[in-house]
Amino acid sequence: MSAKFWKTALRISVAGLFIAATQLHPQKANLPSEPVVTRKVQEIEKVVSKGPFSDSWDSLANFKTPAWYLDGKFGIFIHWGLYSVPAFGNEWYPRNMYREGTPEFKHHVATYGPQSKFGYKDFIPMFKAEKFDANDWAKLFRESGARFVVPVAEHHDGFPMYETQYSDWCAAKMGPKRDIVGELATAVRKEKLVFGLSSHRAEHWWFFGAGRNFDSDVRDPRFAGLYAPAKDQKKAESQEEPPDEAFLNDWLLRTCELVDKYQPQLVWFDWWIAQPAFQQNLRKFAAYYYNRGQEWKRGVAVNYKKHGGDSFPDSAGVLDIERGQLAAIRSFFWQNDTSISKNSWGYVSRQDYKTADSIIDDLIDIVSKNGALLLNIGPKPDGTIPDEERRILLEIGAWLRANGEAIYGTRPWKVFGEGPTQVVEGSFADTKRKAFTGEDIRFTTKAGKLYAIVLEDPGEQVRIRSLGKPSKLATGQPTGVRLLGYDGKLSWSSDQDALIVKLPGTKPGKHAFALEITGLE
């Protein structure tokens, strides 16, 4: 027999022991009881009633993006959960393993057996996180140049990575038996970084729905605490079977619990909060959270998306564009969330990684348009961050140490930039743009200084056409031009077409090159 056969057999044996244990102690759906819901909702409404924010969009439109966010520009997203154990496909493995005909379905049956015998729950004892070191992670994030960190507290799979009173199925009580989110909150703040978190609980309404279409453990009421409600996504989104009051209240209580336990300064939501059924509780949550932020004297923010429908007015939170960018400056601050890998957010055995250079270019482009980059990583099930991801993060950090003054604390200039490369606007478009060139330049400004960041090596000189003589965008003439990371002096001149800056033969670093220009208004 092959080593792979015995490894799989051992996994199934361990899973069998877990199933036996759960048969002795059947799991309930874990929805809070009616008296608990009533009491908790009253507590939430009491915080809302104190203000200054009420649960109306008119009131929530008074939200102000906190300074730490406007200045920080770069954060780390973390997708880590049970889906890292099979390490196949992507983080939607738990849904797709129950969808007949998918590669995940076929892989699962071939590797672990039928879903009636080995379901998603059976990955729990294999998710040990035995090498997870929150302090090591937080130090790496600081060295990457990130200013805020956002772990996924609960993904669509309904397995919280924190200690919750509303479910027995969570990482604090099963699997690693550790409060992962709590440990990260402490470690991240120790490194003087801002802590946030994300909740994808809304999508759980339908996430395991395909498992009801054939003989699988999703049908077994003993495991409803993990899988339920497992509705049909199409029926849910057509409003034929929208989330019911019990699920909506459970969503509200879980999300407010996260706020109270960990005091995050950023709460990231995926697209499904835009569904009509969530709107009342969504406003209530936002008011509760913003009022809590006032109590803590900490700036807080909510991320929302537009694909799938509008959930927040533009002035009530911070727009997040998944794997996508904008073609121009947005007056409201915004964020791009994307992954270090092109093919998955969670850990899989075959990642298609982006380069540090492309990520740095995207960061610069986003910041020039009044945005921030939230870059995702996918740790392994043992709690280690893959070597390639660590290397990429450290490479980004090295660039930011040399050039960070052109990023942190900056604001957009009169135009975002110039050059031939067009950015494809919208969600899921960040891999569609062509590579930037040495003619692509992005602008930022801070404290009377203009930064012109050349996205690729332009050669012996760079021509900044937005600063020709005379310029329609700037008055005055440069009194100084400095290349960040370079100690030598530069020479420059102007003609009617451009400001021309001579560059050294040996340039600092190997990615984008930032010029600090003084004397312009």
Rosetta blueprint (number, residue, H / E / L):
1 M L
2 S L
3 A H
4 K H
5 F H
6 W H
7 K H
8 T H
9 A H
10 L H
11 R H
12 I H
13 S H
14 V H
15 A H
16 G H
17 L H
18 F H
19 I H
20 A H
21 A H
22 T H
23 Q H
24 L H
25 H L
26 P L
27 Q L
28 K L
29 A L
30 N L
31 L L
32 P L
33 S L
34 E H
35 P H
36 V H
37 V H
38 T H
39 R H
40 K H
41 V H
42 Q H
43 E H
44 I H
45 E H
46 K H
47 V H
48 V H
49 S H
50 K H
51 G L
52 P L
53 F L
54 S L
55 D L
56 S L
57 W H
58 D H
59 S H
60 L H
61 A L
62 N L
63 F L
64 K L
65 T L
66 P L
67 A H
68 W H
69 Y H
70 L H
71 D H
72 G H
73 K L
74 F E
75 G E
76 I E
77 F E
78 I E
79 H L
80 W L
81 G L
82 L H
83 Y H
84 S H
85 V L
86 P L
87 A L
88 F L
89 G L
90 N L
91 E L
92 W L
93 Y H
94 P H
95 R H
96 N H
97 M L
98 Y L
99 R L
100 E L
101 G L
102 T L
103 P H
104 E H
105 F H
106 K H
107 H H
108 H H
109 V H
110 A H
111 T H
112 Y H
113 G L
114 P L
115 Q L
116 S L
117 K L
118 F L
119 G L
120 Y H
121 K H
122 D H
123 F H
124 I H
125 P H
126 M H
127 F L
128 K L
129 A L
130 E L
131 K L
132 F L
133 D L
134 A H
135 N H
136 D H
137 W H
138 A H
139 K H
140 L H
141 F H
142 R H
143 E H
144 S L
145 G L
146 A L
147 R L
148 F E
149 V E
150 V E
151 P E
152 V E
153 A E
154 E E
155 H L
156 H L
157 D L
158 G L
159 F L
160 P L
161 M L
162 Y L
163 E L
164 T L
165 Q L
166 Y L
167 S L
168 D L
169 W L
170 C L
171 A L
172 A L
173 K L
174 M L
175 G L
176 P L
177 K L
178 R L
179 D L
180 I H
181 V H
182 G H
183 E H
184 L H
185 A H
186 T H
187 A H
188 V H
189 R H
190 K H
191 E L
192 K L
193 L L
194 V E
195 F E
196 G L
197 L E
198 S E
199 S E
200 H L
201 R H
202 A H
203 E H
204 H H
205 W H
206 W L
207 F L
208 F L
209 G H
210 A H
211 G H
212 R H
213 N L
214 F L
215 D L
216 S L
217 D H
218 V H
219 R H
220 D L
221 P H
222 R H
223 F H
224 A H
225 G H
226 L H
227 Y H
228 A L
229 P L
230 A L
231 K L
232 D L
233 Q H
234 K H
235 K H
236 A H
237 E H
238 S L
239 Q L
240 E L
241 E L
242 P L
243 P L
244 D L
245 E H
246 A H
247 F H
248 L H
249 N H
250 D H
251 W H
252 L H
253 L H
254 R H
255 T H
256 C H
257 E H
258 L H
259 V H
260 D H
261 K H
262 Y H
263 Q L
264 P L
265 Q L
266 L E
267 V E
268 W E
269 F E
270 D L
271 W H
272 W H
273 I H
274 A H
275 Q L
276 P H
277 A H
278 F H
279 Q H
280 Q H
281 N H
282 L H
283 R H
284 K H
285 F H
286 A H
287 A H
288 Y H
289 Y H
290 Y H
291 N H
292 R H
293 G H
294 Q H
295 E H
296 W H
297 K L
298 R L
299 G L
300 V L
301 A E
302 V E
303 N E
304 Y E
305 K L
306 K L
307 H L
308 G L
309 G L
310 D L
311 S L
312 F L
313 P L
314 D H
315 S H
316 A H
317 G L
318 V E
319 L E
320 D E
321 I E
322 E E
323 R L
324 G L
325 Q E
326 L L
327 A L
328 A L
329 I L
330 R L
331 S L
332 F L
333 F L
334 W E
335 Q E
336 N E
337 D E
338 T E
339 S E
340 I L
341 S E
342 K L
343 N L
344 S L
345 W L
346 G L
347 Y L
348 V L
349 S L
350 R L
351 Q L
352 D L
353 Y E
354 K L
355 T L
356 A H
357 D H
358 S H
359 I H
360 I H
361 D H
362 D H
363 L H
364 I H
365 D H
366 I H
367 V H
368 S H
369 K L
370 N L
371 G E
372 A E
373 L E
374 L E
375 L E
376 N E
377 I E
378 G L
379 P L
380 K L
381 P L
382 D L
383 G L
384 T L
385 I L
386 P L
387 D H
388 E H
389 E H
390 R H
391 R H
392 I H
393 L H
394 L H
395 E H
396 I H
397 G H
398 A H
399 W H
400 L H
401 R H
402 A H
403 N H
404 G H
405 E H
406 A H
407 I L
408 Y L
409 G L
410 T L
411 R E
412 P L
413 W L
414 K L
415 V L
416 F L
417 G E
418 E E
419 G L
420 P L
421 T L
422 Q L
423 V L
424 V L
425 E E
426 G E
427 S L
428 F L
429 A L
430 D L
431 T L
432 K L
433 R L
434 K L
435 A L
436 F L
437 T L
438 G L
439 E L
440 D L
441 I E
442 R E
443 F E
444 T E
445 T E
446 K E
447 A L
448 G L
449 K E
450 L E
451 Y E
452 A E
453 I E
454 V E
455 L L
456 E L
457 D L
458 P L
459 G L
460 E L
461 Q E
462 V E
463 R E
464 I E
465 R H
466 S H
467 L H
468 G L
469 K L
470 P L
471 S L
472 K L
473 L L
474 A L
475 T L
476 G L
477 Q L
478 P L
479 T L
480 G E
481 V E
482 R E
483 L E
484 L L
485 G L
486 Y L
487 D L
488 G L
489 K L
490 L L
491 S L
492 W E
493 S E
494 S E
495 D L
496 Q L
497 D L
498 A L
499 L E
500 I E
501 V E
502 K E
503 L L
504 P L
505 G L
506 T L
507 K L
508 P L
509 G L
510 K L
511 H L
512 A L
513 F E
514 A E
515 L E
516 E E
517 I E
518 T E
519 G L
520 L L
521 E L
